[in-house]
Amino acid sequence: MPSILITGASSGIGAATVTLFLSRGWRVLATMRRPEVAVFPNHPKLILLPLDVTQRDSIEAAIRYS
């Protein structure tokens, strides 16, 4: 199954990209500083992760998860 990691998924282009890849059957790891479950409908191939690209520990945690 193809997978993609999308940063800045809470709004704008990031959110639109999440929706597009989910509609095409991809596994999507959607990252945002403070994950909001309400941003996207429940989807079995969607994984929401916290990620602040300015914080090394946050980056490392996201890499470990994926």
Secondary structure, 3 states (H helix, E strand, C coil): CCEEEECCCCCHHHHHHHHHHHHCCCEEEEEECCCCHHHCCCCCCEEEEECCCCCHHHHHHHHHHC
